[in-house]
Amino acid sequence: MKILDWYILKRYLGTFSAMILMFIPIGIIVDLSEKVDDILENEVPFNVVLQYYLDFTIYFANLLFPLFVFLSVIWFTSKLANKTEIIAFLSSGVSFWRFLRPYMIGAVIICVAALMMGMFLAPRASKGFNEFKYAYLKKGRKVQQTTNIYRQLNENDYIYASNYNPKQRTVSKFTLEHFEGNVLKYKISARKVTYKDSIYELRDYVKRTILEDNDIIEKASKKDTLLPFNIDEFTPVTYVAETLNYMELNDFIEKESKRGSSDVNRYKVVAYKRWSIPISAFILTLIGVAVSSMKRRGGMGINLAVGISLAFIFIFFDKVLGTMANQSSFPPVVAVWFPNVSFGILAIYLLYNAKR
């Protein structure tokens, strides 16, 4: 690697690191100022608060790092352009595409690190972040469906319940129906179900087995048995997909798809973003170089204004399409990848104009 590569690469990674170290403490201070009353009122232990802000840092760094990359590239590339260093590079015989090489190397380094963080580290941080939020800051807020529950467990089994208490792990007015093809083979109902040590305790238990000639009815005031589902999977918390690593998330999506869950699109959006967010940083790096590599009359301010405007348009499309996929039948893969594809095309167009 030549001097030019090291010079730009060090500026790239150094500015990116400085941007994170500058904005994350600001984010923590703003968040703490909003939550300090709730933290004091709930007497949250100091070590729990420290763990929350560690998770907070990882959680938001993972979400916002493409924006940090974009602003970093615009910032230091604009400084190079204003000092006419880019003109000197190109005048020495370096082609524009050769000038881009250290940017690509830096983008690959950051994207690989972000990919690993998004696949494995960020899910653990997301779990701690959300558990703290709902335990201490949003007490009483619903994070699971608790009334009028219907779920398909697999191809043959369906369950219904009028009420579910996730803390006590109890279910009221429970029904399980087992089909073979389109034929109902048996039906289990209970007034109340309690889950403990992998065993289900059914109160006012009734099982009706349907035969060709007659039905067999079994009753008991109390019955301990096994059922084909784990109560923690009965109705997952709203943020469950964010807390699973990539392999766990794929398995979870497969199970939920077989069960006919209405939230499958929401989970697929999370899975696709594990890949799309690192790729978006690469695309935004190209756009950042194209926008800021030319010396402008307005200086760095014009480059930053153009760059921030493009960043907000990107975020707007990402959020709007993601919400559409979560709440409708809009294809999640289109919702997640459309901003990257459209801005990738824009990046190519801007680079060819910057080259000229």
Buried (B, 14 or more C-beta within 10 A) or exposed (E): EEEBBEBBBEBBBEBBEBBBEEBBEEBBEEBBEEBEEEBEEEEBEEEEBEBBBEBBBBBBBBBBBBBBBBBBBBBBBBBBBBEEBBBEBBEEEBEBEBBBBBBBBBBBBBBEEBBEBBBEBBBBBBBBBBBBBBEBBEEEEEBBBBEEBEBBBEEEBBBBBEBBEBEEBBBBBBBBBBBEEEEEBBBBBBBBBBBEEEEBBBBBBBBBBEEEEEEEEEEBEEBEBEBEBEBEBBBBBBBBBBBBBBEEBBEBBEBBEEBEBEBBBBBBBBBBBBBBBBBBBBBBBBBBBBBBBBBBEEEBEBBBEBBBEBBEBBBEBBEEBBEBBBEEEBBBEEBBBBBBEBBBEBBBEBBEEBBE
